[in-house]
Amino acid sequence: MTSILRSPQALQLTLALIKPDAVAHPLILEILSNKFLIVRMRELLWRKEDCQKFYREHEGRFFYQRLVEFMASGPIRAYILAHKDAIQLWRTVMGPTRVFRARHVAPDSIRGSFGLTDTRNTTHGSDSVVSASREIAAFFPDFSEQRWYEEEEPQLRCGPVHYSPEGGIHFAAPSGGLGPA
């Protein structure tokens, strides 16, 4: 994997998934209130084969089959989020992976508020820059991080930026008015 060149002040990208148990919840409000920029968004039904490939690192573990079946059980929402420290911030907003722990140490987190079980814990987020790149590519195969850092990121970082509820993403406002560029 080639290294993506970006400036020290550049925004960081992460993948955020809203799992089948939480698609109906208004989690977009958590994303927006924490000042994330939504770079890309898509809703999809994930095929079992895609789930198996994505979670391959967990194959053989006791929860693997249950996780694959659950993730293929209904619609999910995938986001590419940008923020100065997107990976760590999204992981904090989500709360601990284990719902019981989330309810006690981070009750206002997404998992503390909406999580049902450790498998049905509402969200997924990348745990590192390397994972974020791999996971973003899995859900957004046409997305080029390199091109985004060269062309879109400087505009989003320097503003002005607007959110389009219809499109579900943020965009750099063109000079002279509002609307997607």
C-alpha positions, 0 to 999 in steps of 0.5 A: 500500500502506498503512503498518502501524502498529506500536510500536517494540518490535513483532515483525517479520514475514517470509515463509519458504519451504521449497522442494521440495528441502528439505521433507523436511529437519527445517528446523523445528528451525532455525526454532525454535532461532533463537527465531522465532515461527511465526505461520502455516504452510501446505503446498502444491503451487504452480501454475506460474501462481502461481510465474510471478506471484510471480517476475515481477520475474525474468522474462527472466533466464536462471534464471527458467524453471528457477526457475518449473519447480522451484518448481512441481515438488513440495510447498513449506512457507510460514511467516510468522515473527515475531522482533524482527529477523525479516527479517535474522535469517532471511536470516542463518539461510538463508545466501547465495543462492549455494550455493557461497558459502554452503558457504564463508562460512556452512557451518552455514547452511541453504543451506550445509548443504542447498543443491544449486544456486543454484536448488535452494537450499532456502529463500526469505526476504523481503528487506525489510518491503515485500517481506515484506508483499507475499509474505505476502499472496501465500501467506496472502491471508486474513492481515491484518497490521494485525489481527495487529499489533493483536490477536496481536502484543502477546500473543505479544511479552509471553508466555507463548507455546507452540508446537503441533507438531500445528498447527505454530504458536506461540500465546499461552497463555490464562490458566489453562492450555495449549492454543490460544486 
